[in-house]
Amino acid sequence: MLVFGTLPKICYAEGMTSLLYERKIRIFDYPRFAEPFRDQLRENAERLAAASGIEIEFLRKRNVRKEDRVKEILSKRGEQPGLVCIFSAMEPCSTYKPWHDKQSGKTYLRPDDGKCLHYYFYFVDDELGLCYVRVPTWLPCRLQIYFNGHNWLAARLRKQKISYKLVDNAFAEIANWTRAQQIADGWEIKRLHGKLDQFAQTYCPIHRAFGVAYHWSVDQCEYATDIVFRRQTDLGAIYGNLTRTAIHTVKPDNIATFLGRKLNAQYEGEMGNRFNIRIEGTRIKHTMGPVSLKLYDKFGLILRIETTVNDLTFFKHYREVEHRDGTRETKWASMQKTIYSLPALRELLEAANRRYLEFLSTIEDPRNGRDKLDKLSQPVRQQGRSYPGFNLFDSDDEALFRVIARGEFNISGMQNKTLRRFLRGKNSGQVSRLLKRLRLHGLIKKVGHAYKYYLTRLGKDVIATGLKLKELVVIPQLACGHLA
């Protein structure tokens, strides 16, 4: 997770301008005003380095991998709590530029891009494990803090004397998986807030001069669902099939459904699938705007599904909204970037991973769907009337399945009128009879007191398995036979 810290009073140009006027400092003296804070941050870094008996290492090249250097140092010093190393580098930063508007006669600060010395403090925290704090030495000193939830969970497991085996950033073994999941779900945000304030106090103490504490917001968050196999051969037997399924059958509608979104014609963001071959293995990546959903294996033993979000406002949920007039109401609104949105974000990302896993599980073993497909094709009788089954090789039935499997219907449900938009040439009566057939075969269910229908678990399994078997197995086999 990457967390950004900003100082409320000075994190924007107008706020810093007001502060200078309040302290009776000329706008064009802003650089002179900022220099003492730069010097204090340098002195603080040197003091921390001396207290820990380490030297600050200046990185002259941009392509240096700090993580590799940190691992090298940790292999020698061990992973006991404390400061591990300090790197410094000249990097771009956000700053302000004095400006005088000749037309209005006003003098103020404007946002600007600059370059300043940055410090990277790598340390091992007793609760969060290995972390780093990135501190720019020029105002407004926007902090960046990184930590990994696996390290936090490992510390909690040690405290509760639950044995585990952590390899890189994945748990290969845990004595009590159920208890470990309960601990992970019970992460206290207030405690995290206190930790972040403590880091700011230690590595960027100048914020006290402005009389405010840092405001913490989430810049990037990853949520992983790991399936741990006992033997590498077990995962290897299905992994190739899973990756082929993911790269060939996941469509934009599916990606939107996994993420709990509704895909419409107005969406202008980037969407797509990507297949990568890495040193560690292969990876499938699906993207929708600032969110990505990945499938890959770790060490040939762990199947990981991971959702990464770079902008929390992509997601919406019910929350309290405060209006400018001071009134409050609970409504469906974009998620805020504050760290206090993490519990709601965890639920959304966990649901995305679960939907993706359910989608893939239907094709893991084609035999799982044979009985269901047989049931699908048989006629059903009700009140003396026979309702025919469905045939995946019938163009009308296939078109119907593709329509009801659309992502927006999985989220908001389907109605007679919404289906008619996609089933060209069908009138209301014909669509009603199709809905009746689908219900009698157990493929859809009706919501109480509403004319809305949703796919049942059987419906999702049958349609997904049937269409995938046709696309990935039947058609390729027939094509090969024809070519032969």
MOLIN-V532432 format. One record per residue. N is the residue number from 1. SS is DSSP state (hx for helix, st for strand, lp for the rest). BURIAL is 1 if it has 9 or more other ideal C-beta (glycine too) atoms within 8 Angstrom, else 0. Layout:
# MOLIN-V532432
N:SS:BURIAL
N:SS:BURIAL
This chain:
# MOLIN-V532432
1:lp:1
2:st:1
3:st:1
4:st:1
5:st:1
6:st:1
7:st:1
8:lp:0
9:lp:1
10:lp:1
11:lp:1
12:lp:0
13:hx:1
14:hx:0
15:hx:1
16:hx:1
17:hx:1
18:hx:0
19:hx:1
20:hx:1
21:hx:0
22:hx:0
23:lp:0
24:lp:0
25:lp:1
26:lp:0
27:hx:1
28:hx:0
29:hx:1
30:hx:1
31:hx:0
32:hx:0
33:hx:1
34:hx:1
35:hx:0
36:hx:0
37:hx:1
38:hx:1
39:hx:0
40:hx:1
41:hx:1
42:hx:1
43:hx:0
44:hx:1
45:hx:1
46:hx:1
47:hx:0
48:hx:1
49:hx:1
50:hx:0
51:hx:0
52:hx:0
53:lp:0
54:lp:0
55:lp:0
56:st:1
57:st:1
58:st:0
59:lp:1
60:lp:0
61:lp:0
62:lp:0
63:lp:0
64:lp:0
65:lp:0
66:hx:1
67:hx:0
68:hx:0
69:hx:1
70:hx:1
71:hx:0
72:hx:0
73:hx:1
74:hx:1
75:hx:0
76:hx:0
77:hx:0
78:lp:0
79:lp:0
80:lp:0
81:lp:0
82:st:0
83:st:1
84:st:1
85:st:1
86:st:1
87:st:1
88:st:1
89:st:1
90:st:0
91:st:0
92:st:0
93:st:1
94:st:0
95:st:1
96:st:1
97:st:0
98:st:1
99:st:1
100:st:0
101:lp:1
102:lp:0
103:lp:0
104:lp:0
105:lp:0
106:lp:0
107:st:0
108:st:1
109:st:1
110:st:1
111:st:0
112:st:0
113:st:0
114:st:1
115:st:0
116:st:1
117:st:1
118:st:1
119:st:1
120:st:1
121:st:1
122:st:1
123:st:1
124:st:1
125:st:1
126:lp:0
127:lp:0
128:lp:1
129:st:1
130:st:1
131:st:1
132:st:1
133:st:1
134:st:1
135:st:1
136:st:1
137:lp:1
138:lp:1
139:lp:1
140:lp:1
141:lp:1
142:lp:1
143:st:1
144:st:1
145:st:1
146:st:1
147:lp:1
148:lp:1
149:hx:1
150:hx:1
151:hx:1
152:hx:1
153:hx:1
154:hx:1
155:hx:1
156:hx:1
157:hx:1
158:hx:0
159:hx:0
160:lp:0
161:lp:0
162:lp:1
163:lp:0
164:st:1
165:st:0
166:st:1
167:st:0
168:lp:0
169:lp:0
170:st:1
171:st:1
172:st:1
173:st:0
174:st:1
175:lp:0
176:lp:0
177:hx:0
178:hx:0
179:hx:1
180:hx:1
181:hx:0
182:hx:0
183:hx:1
184:hx:1
185:hx:0
186:lp:0
187:lp:1
188:lp:0
189:hx:1
190:hx:0
191:hx:0
192:hx:1
193:hx:1
194:hx:0
195:hx:1
196:hx:1
197:hx:1
198:hx:0
199:hx:1
200:hx:1
201:hx:0
202:hx:0
203:hx:1
204:lp:1
205:hx:1
206:hx:1
207:hx:1
208:hx:0
209:hx:0
210:hx:1
211:lp:0
212:lp:0
213:lp:0
214:st:1
215:st:1
216:st:1
217:st:1
218:st:1
219:st:1
220:st:1
221:st:1
222:st:0
223:st:1
224:st:0
225:st:1
226:st:1
227:st:1
228:st:1
229:lp:1
230:lp:0
231:lp:0
232:hx:1
233:hx:0
234:hx:1
235:hx:1
236:hx:1
237:hx:0
238:hx:1
239:hx:1
240:hx:0
241:hx:1
242:hx:1
243:hx:1
244:hx:1
245:hx:1
246:hx:1
247:hx:1
248:hx:0
249:hx:1
250:lp:1
251:lp:0
252:hx:1
253:hx:1
254:hx:1
255:hx:1
256:hx:1
257:hx:1
258:hx:1
259:lp:1
260:lp:1
261:lp:1
262:lp:0
263:lp:1
264:lp:0
265:lp:0
266:lp:0
267:lp:0
268:lp:0
269:lp:0
270:lp:0
271:st:1
272:st:0
273:st:1
274:st:0
275:st:1
276:st:0
277:st:0
278:lp:0
279:lp:0
280:lp:0
281:lp:1
282:st:1
283:st:1
284:st:1
285:st:1
286:st:1
287:st:1
288:st:1
289:lp:1
290:lp:0
291:st:1
292:st:1
293:st:1
294:st:1
295:st:1
296:st:1
297:st:1
298:st:1
299:lp:1
300:lp:0
301:lp:1
302:st:1
303:st:1
304:st:1
305:st:1
306:st:1
307:st:1
308:st:1
309:st:1
310:lp:0
311:lp:1
312:hx:1
313:hx:0
314:hx:1
315:lp:1
316:st:0
317:st:1
318:st:0
319:st:1
320:st:0
321:st:1
322:st:0
323:lp:0
324:lp:0
325:lp:0
326:lp:0
327:lp:0
328:st:0
329:st:0
330:st:0
331:st:0
332:st:0
333:st:1
334:st:0
335:lp:1
336:lp:1
337:lp:1
338:st:1
339:hx:1
340:hx:0
341:hx:1
342:hx:1
343:hx:1
344:hx:1
345:hx:1
346:hx:1
347:hx:0
348:hx:1
349:hx:1
350:hx:1
351:hx:1
352:hx:1
353:hx:1
354:hx:1
355:hx:1
356:hx:1
357:hx:1
358:hx:1
359:hx:1
360:hx:1
361:hx:0
362:hx:1
363:hx:1
364:hx:1
365:lp:0
366:hx:1
367:hx:0
368:hx:1
369:hx:1
370:hx:0
371:hx:0
372:hx:1
373:hx:1
374:hx:0
375:hx:1
376:hx:1
377:hx:0
378:lp:0
379:lp:0
380:st:1
381:st:0
382:st:0
383:lp:0
384:lp:0
385:st:0
386:st:0
387:st:1
388:lp:0
389:lp:1
390:lp:1
391:lp:0
392:lp:1
393:lp:0
394:lp:0
395:hx:0
396:hx:0
397:hx:1
398:hx:1
399:hx:1
400:hx:1
401:hx:1
402:hx:1
403:hx:1
404:hx:1
405:lp:1
406:lp:1
407:hx:1
408:hx:1
409:hx:1
410:hx:1
411:hx:1
412:hx:0
413:lp:1
414:st:1
415:lp:1
416:hx:1
417:hx:0
418:hx:1
419:hx:1
420:hx:1
421:lp:0
422:lp:0
423:lp:1
424:lp:0
425:lp:0
426:lp:1
427:lp:0
428:hx:0
429:hx:0
430:hx:0
431:hx:1
432:hx:1
433:hx:0
434:hx:1
435:hx:1
436:hx:1
437:hx:1
438:hx:1
439:hx:1
440:hx:1
441:lp:1
442:lp:0
443:lp:1
444:st:1
445:st:0
446:st:1
447:lp:1
448:lp:0
449:lp:0
450:lp:0
451:lp:0
452:lp:1
453:st:1
454:st:1
455:st:1
456:lp:1
457:hx:0
458:hx:1
459:hx:1
460:hx:1
461:hx:1
462:hx:1
463:hx:1
464:hx:1
465:hx:1
466:hx:1
467:hx:1
468:hx:1
469:hx:1
470:hx:1
471:hx:1
472:hx:1
473:hx:1
474:hx:0
475:hx:1
476:hx:0
477:hx:0
478:hx:0
479:hx:0
480:hx:0
481:hx:0
482:hx:0
483:hx:0
484:lp:0
